[in-house]
């Protein structure tokens, strides 16, 4: 693992840790709203499966185009995909 991959892994781990801390410190109402958002968005993505698959394929092409040694760039592609699929005006975790 090269230096940038190590840094990316540390940043990713820290982000996951912060998100988990935030989630477990939420009130029951906030957790319910967050989980409801995830459920409803996932159902919308499944209802429009053809469009969802096309979008995922575009992100996979971007991901593969980054090369093996560019983990940071790949993380940005994954971030953009999740933001595109699950983004909302409300920022639940971060």
Protein Blocks (a to p, Z undefined) as FASTA:
>chain_A
ZZklmmmmmmmmmmmmmmmmmmmmpcfklmmmmmmmmmmmmmmmmmmmmlmmmmmmmmmm
mmmmnojmlmmlmmmmmmmmmmmmmgcfbdfkZZ
